[in-house]
Amino acid sequence: MPSGVVLRDFGCAICGAPRTTLEDALVVLCLHCGGVLTSTGDGGAWHDVVERHADGLRMLVKPSQASARLLAVSLSMSKASERSTWRLLCEEQNLLAPIVHSRYVAPLPAEPTARAAFVRDSVAMQEICTFDASVVALMNRYASIAGRLGTAGQDAVVTARAMLDAAREYYRALVAHPDLPSSRLREGAEHHAKELVRSALPAYAMFLGEGVIEEIRCTVLGDRRSASGAGCSKCGAALPLGLHQPLTKCPYCGAVTGVHPHDDISDAWSNAQLGIWKLSLRELVETDRLDGPTPVMAAVGGFLHTNASGVSIDRVVRFLGEAIPWVTLADLTYGLDLLEHAVSDDRAKRELLQGIREAVRRAWHSDPARRPVRSPRAEPHPTPTPADEAAWIESALALHSFRGPSLPLHELLAQPLSTMQVAAVRDEPTSVTPRAALTFFERAAPRFDRQKMRDELMRLRPGYDHPRVAAFIVELLDLL
């Protein structure tokens, strides 16, 4: 496909004027009426997946009072037996979400009347989507089709078209619903159907082959790829691509324009791989496993077992050059050899690895200066405050209540131990302490047998050998 930027067209929800914007724009200004338009999640990209994953882990190891309550509210909504109770929980959820997820959820309106209307309409919208059986069935149909997008043997473009058709049916039902608030879905079913599909695509980028996401955006969603690259928003002159930066200065008139390049490493597949790779890299850095074949197997293994067999050798080598540039050629080839041995019964994967090995032998240039270095921590992690402990306890109790009231002892122990394990591996502060864990046990299972709990902890102890977790277990044993 030609290089360039992917563009999309839509109409303003306020005045109906046509507008063209970059495919990953989060907010757009209508040039006719001045309205600021927001998408339904279309700003999502590979880095959002990584950031949300990191935020999820942070809320596990060190939840705030608001995030603990949001978790409890969200889990309680699925079990609410009375519609009136559900509505109260939903109201609180809509108030808490912008506080807890300020980077992903739009802030509440500042004006009190507008804020009340926003929450009221949000609850009404969620009520339709939760309790109207026909609407729920349409969403389930969409989700079922979407689940096949990254499945082996499925034509991704055909599946994406089916996703869009299902999304259209879903939003048509919502737009026609008699209880739909007038403030919602003003852009129309077609716009929201495309946005639903578009916002789902980043999560599939790493599972699909080279250029597949771009093809879906253009052939299914109707976005357009410019043939000559980006143009200056002021004078229209062509702007250079491939600079890997969001802003570029026009060499003719001096105007600064946002540019989203789609050449070299900047395709959706590579961006997704690099984003997910950051999660693996952090663990490799923390555990000092940056040498030998380990980083090679982690980087290549991240896509080898997906359906991305159609990715070109050149694209893979460029990805490896960005992901593991410090690895020596000897370690790189050794890691590829180990992977090839592991997939010896899969011809396609074996040929892909052989092609990568031949390519790196000709063109690999190791750069030891780019080897990541673990940043030293100057001070120990702060001791959790009583408020920190209380937030963790509430979060743990919410999960316990959702899973069931009579969990075995090892599952009760898993709550604090898994929290400590994640915090230790990521070298992050946590809100759980042995005292908080004991309080959680007492509230979750008031009549638990301390000796049996101690025996179970002793049985699990060998599996938690990180010094920080081991010290936690010793202190918890003393309390028990």
GITA-V166823 format. One record per pair of residues at least 6 apart in sequence whose C-alpha atoms are under 7 Angstrom apart, sorted by sequence separation. I is the first residue (numbers start at 0). J is the second residue. D is the distance in Angstrom with one decimal. If there is no record, write none. Layout:
I:J:D / I:J:D
This chain:
10:16:5.4 / 11:17:6.3 / 28:34:5.9 / 29:35:6.3 / 79:85:5.6 / 108:114:4.8 / 128:134:6.1 / 129:135:6.5 / 173:179:6.9 / 216:222:5.6 / 217:223:5.5 / 230:236:5.4 / 231:237:6.3 / 248:254:5.7 / 249:255:6.2 / 283:289:6.0 / 342:348:6.8 / 343:349:6.4 / 422:428:6.3 / 463:469:6.3 / 10:17:4.4 / 11:18:7.0 / 28:35:4.6 / 97:104:5.2 / 107:114:6.1 / 128:135:6.0 / 148:155:5.7 / 230:237:4.5 / 231:238:6.3 / 248:255:4.4 / 342:349:6.4 / 422:429:6.2 / 9:17:5.9 / 10:18:5.9 / 27:35:5.8 / 28:36:6.2 / 58:66:6.8 / 96:104:6.8 / 97:105:6.2 / 204:212:6.3 / 229:237:5.9 / 230:238:5.5 / 247:255:5.6 / 248:256:6.4 / 9:18:5.6 / 26:35:6.7 / 27:36:5.1 / 76:85:5.6 / 97:106:5.4 / 228:237:6.7 / 229:238:5.5 / 246:255:6.4 / 247:256:5.5 / 8:18:5.7 / 9:19:6.7 / 26:36:5.6 / 27:37:6.5 / 97:107:6.9 / 148:158:5.8 / 174:184:6.8 / 228:238:6.9 / 246:256:5.6 / 247:257:6.3 / 339:349:5.5 / 8:19:4.5 / 18:29:6.9 / 26:37:4.7 / 148:159:6.9 / 238:249:6.3 / 246:257:4.4 / 247:258:6.4 / 7:19:5.7 / 8:20:6.6 / 25:37:6.2 / 26:38:6.6 / 76:88:6.3 / 200:212:6.9 / 228:240:6.8 / 245:257:5.4 / 246:258:5.7 / 6:19:6.7 / 7:20:5.7 / 25:38:6.0 / 245:258:5.4 / 339:352:6.3 / 6:20:5.6 / 7:21:6.3 / 144:158:7.0 / 174:188:6.6 / 245:259:6.2 / 6:21:4.6 / 7:22:5.5 / 16:31:6.5 / 5:21:6.2 / 6:22:5.0 / 25:41:6.3 / 72:88:5.9 / 415:431:6.6 / 5:22:5.6 / 25:42:4.4 / 144:161:7.0 / 145:162:6.0 / 171:188:5.3 / 243:260:6.8 / 335:352:6.3 / 11:29:6.4 / 14:32:6.7 / 23:41:6.3 / 24:42:5.6 / 144:162:5.9 / 170:188:4.9 / 231:249:6.3 / 234:252:6.8 / 23:42:5.1 / 73:92:6.8 / 241:260:5.7 / 395:414:6.6 / 72:92:6.4 / 240:260:5.4 / 13:34:7.0 / 141:162:5.9 / 167:188:6.2 / 170:191:6.9 / 233:254:6.6 / 241:262:6.0 / 335:356:6.8 / 415:436:6.0 / 167:189:6.2 / 170:192:6.4 / 241:263:6.8 / 276:298:6.7 / 69:92:6.1 / 453:476:6.3 / 141:165:5.1 / 232:256:6.3 / 332:356:6.1 / 93:118:6.4 / 140:165:6.8 / 141:166:6.1 / 167:192:5.1 / 231:256:6.2 / 69:95:6.2 / 166:192:4.8 / 453:479:6.2 / 193:220:6.1 / 90:118:6.4 / 163:192:6.2 / 229:258:6.5 / 411:440:7.0 / 65:95:6.6 / 163:193:6.5 / 449:479:5.9 / 137:168:7.0 / 138:169:6.2 / 90:122:6.3 / 137:169:5.3 / 66:99:5.6 / 89:122:6.0 / 163:196:6.3 / 65:99:6.4 / 162:196:6.8 / 134:169:6.5 / 328:363:6.7 / 86:122:6.7 / 295:331:6.0 / 328:365:6.9 / 134:172:6.7 / 292:330:5.2 / 296:334:5.6 / 327:365:5.4 / 433:471:6.5 / 291:330:5.2 / 292:331:6.3 / 295:334:5.5 / 316:355:6.9 / 326:365:5.9 / 391:430:5.9 / 325:365:5.2 / 391:431:6.2 / 292:333:6.1 / 293:334:7.0 / 324:365:5.6 / 325:366:4.6 / 433:474:6.4 / 292:334:4.3 / 296:338:6.7 / 312:354:6.5 / 324:366:5.6 / 325:367:4.4 / 388:430:5.3 / 433:475:4.9 / 312:355:5.8 / 316:359:7.0 / 325:368:6.9 / 387:430:5.1 / 388:431:5.8 / 392:435:6.5 / 396:439:6.9 / 325:369:5.6 / 408:452:6.3 / 423:467:6.2 / 303:348:6.9 / 324:369:6.4 / 325:370:5.0 / 423:468:6.9 / 409:455:6.5 / 381:428:6.8 / 383:430:5.2 / 388:435:5.7 / 392:439:5.7 / 396:443:6.5 / 380:428:5.4 / 420:468:6.2 / 269:318:6.3 / 273:322:6.6 / 419:468:5.9 / 264:317:6.5 / 149:203:6.3 / 264:318:6.6 / 124:179:6.4 / 212:267:6.4 / 159:215:6.9 / 210:266:6.9 / 149:206:5.7 / 149:207:6.4 / 156:215:5.7 / 160:219:5.9 / 209:268:6.0 / 120:180:5.8 / 159:219:6.9 / 208:268:6.9 / 204:267:5.9 / 205:268:5.1 / 204:268:5.0 / 205:271:5.2 / 204:271:5.9 / 205:272:5.7 / 284:371:7.0 / 285:373:6.6 / 284:373:6.0 / 205:302:6.9 / 206:305:5.2 / 207:306:5.7 / 208:307:4.2 / 206:306:5.5 / 207:307:4.7 / 208:308:6.5 / 209:309:6.6 / 206:307:5.6 / 208:309:5.0 / 209:310:4.8 / 208:310:5.0 / 285:424:6.9 / 285:425:6.9 / 41:194:5.9 / 39:194:6.2 / 43:198:6.0 / 151:306:5.8 / 41:197:6.1 / 45:201:5.7 / 41:198:4.6 / 44:201:5.3 / 149:306:6.9 / 40:198:5.6 / 43:201:6.9 / 12:185:5.6 / 12:186:4.6 / 7:221:6.9 / 8:222:7.0 / 7:222:4.3 / 6:222:5.2 / 7:223:6.2 / 5:222:6.3 / 6:223:4.9 / 5:223:5.4 / 6:224:6.2 / 5:224:4.4 / 4:224:5.5 / 5:225:6.7 / 3:224:5.9 / 4:225:5.7 / 3:225:5.0 / 3:226:5.8 / 2:226:6.3 / 3:227:6.2 / 4:228:6.1 / 1:226:5.9 / 3:228:4.0 / 4:229:6.2 / 45:270:6.3 / 49:274:6.1 / 2:228:6.4 / 3:229:6.3 / 45:271:4.9 / 49:275:6.3 / 46:274:5.6 / 45:274:5.8 / 4:259:6.1 / 4:260:6.2 / 3:260:6.5 / 4:261:6.3 / 3:261:5.9 / 2:261:6.1 / 2:262:5.9 / 67:390:5.8 / 71:394:6.7 / 67:391:7.0 / 70:394:6.7 / 64:390:4.9 / 67:393:6.0 / 71:397:4.9 / 63:390:5.8 / 67:394:4.5 / 70:397:6.9 / 74:401:6.4 / 62:390:6.1 / 62:391:5.9 / 61:391:6.8 / 60:418:5.2 / 59:418:6.4 / 60:422:6.0 / 61:428:7.0 / 61:429:4.7 / 60:429:4.9 / 61:430:4.8 / 60:430:6.3
